[in-house]
Amino acid sequence: MSDRQTAVKAARSAPDLPEPRPSLRRDVSVPALLAGLVCIAVSFSGPLVVVLAAASAGHLGPAHTASWIWAVSIGSGLTCLLLSWWTRTPVITAWSTPGAALLVGSLGAHPYRESVGAFLLSSVAVAVLGATGLFGRLVRAIPVGIVNAMLAGILFTFGAGIFTELRSAPALVLGTFAAFLLAKRWLPRYAVPLALLAGAALAAATVGLPLHFGSGGPTRPVLTVPAFSWSATVGLALPLTIVALASQNAPGLGIMRASGYRPDDRMLVGATGAVSVLLAPFGSPGVNLAAITAAICTSEESHPDPRRRYVAGMSAGVLYLLVGSFGGVLVGLFTGLPHVLIAVIAGVALLASFQGSLAGAVADEHGRDGAVVTFLATASGMTLFGIGAAFWGLLLGVATHLVLHRRRA
């Protein structure tokens, strides 16, 4: 046997050697760092307005609001940085925008300590369901159309709020909306930030823009001892858990798979849930896998080589930590915005989520009846026995689906 044949035989019989682990120093690139910067800009220009609207609805003071922003930012930063480094994939996490939208209508109905208790229970449920692998089973147990209809019902008020404010400030509303549409046409990634800038300029020229910066020092997180009640558990914890799993973690995993990655859902969902448990007493409703901003960091614009895009996730994590540490400045800045401008920006920031949820709700003709009932009940904003509309919409939708489509014995 020749030397070449011997070498080929040895290579075939030898086990496959693992690829060398990427080097962070070698893999750092300017496009990846900029992708992380864009991710943070999108997160703090659009979804943050929804968080502030929820804090206002819950009558939270500046200290508790800043603590909330600190908690979700620190949680997002730690999970982005560590999970991206450990898995060498661009893992992007954030707070749940639909979850914050849910809190706008529900947070004020419960004492704040009970709301924190609901945050804690929801985070524990997400961590357990993710780490044990029950996450996929739970999502499959509820018809997708009904979950999407619940989300669409939650987001409906925000979309309608764009036009209900026309009477009070038509120039501001129409100008901001027009700026959003033009940016959506030519610069879709920056549509919400550009709409915010245009709206701020119009507000300064029409209704006034009394901006003021908050404390420039590091944010002091406020520890709240959680309390537990049946109404907060059913009205807040349960819908938050379903929203976190179905509208955040599931699409977040889907974005990563569509980009060619194979994410470990047990580790990613379990880790974000565990971090959320630690930060819930400081006001965090939960940290989840992101979908919209994840698409920024997992795309080719981050880096042509998929193996080097994890740097974008680490970049986003570092920036989350920096910005979140000075959340008091953001609270002072954004609370000076007029109510009309906040309503319009929150509405346009959630338009994509609303249309996606609405399309998913009516896509399956077989379960469309239950989805329609869920949407109408959730969008009504009703409260029964101290429990918000999201839970009743979900319950009535599932009941409708079972009555109409359950197999007869």
Number of C-alpha atoms within 10 A of each C-alpha: 5 6 8 9 10 10 11 11 11 11 11 9 9 9 8 8 6 6 6 6 7 12 10 13 8 8 15 18 16 11 18 30 23 17 26 29 21 18 26 21 18 20 23 18 21 23 23 21 26 28 25 24 22 23 23 17 16 21 15 17 11 16 15 21 25 29 27 27 30 30 32 29 29 26 29 30 28 21 26 28 26 15 24 23 18 10 14 21 24 34 32 33 31 29 27 26 26 24 26 25 24 25 26 23 21 24 26 17 20 19 15 21 18 22 31 27 25 30 29 28 23 27 31 22 22 30 24 19 21 24 19 13 15 13 23 15 10 13 15 10 8 14 17 19 28 31 27 28 33 34 32 28 27 29 28 23 19 24 22 13 19 22 16 17 18 15 9 11 15 14 17 25 25 17 17 27 23 15 20 25 17 14 18 16 11 10 13 13 17 17 21 29 20 20 28 25 14 19 29 21 16 19 23 16 12 12 15 14 16 12 15 15 14 18 14 12 11 15 19 15 21 17 13 16 13 19 15 16 15 13 19 27 21 18 27 31 25 19 25 29 23 23 22 27 24 22 24 25 26 21 17 26 23 16 21 23 13 13 14 11 16 12 17 11 19 18 17 23 27 25 21 27 29 22 24 30 24 16 26 29 24 25 29 26 33 32 33 32 30 26 22 20 24 25 20 22 32 30 20 15 15 26 23 13 11 17 14 22 30 32 31 34 34 29 25 34 31 20 22 29 21 16 20 27 22 20 28 26 20 21 23 18 15 18 20 15 20 18 11 22 25 23 24 29 29 29 25 24 28 23 16 12 19 24 16 14 24 23 15 19 28 20 14 15 10 13 22 20 21 28 34 22 23 34 30 18 24 28 21 16 17 15 17 11 7 15 20 25 28 31 24 22 30 27 17 19 30 21 16 20 20 13 11 12 13 10 7 4 3
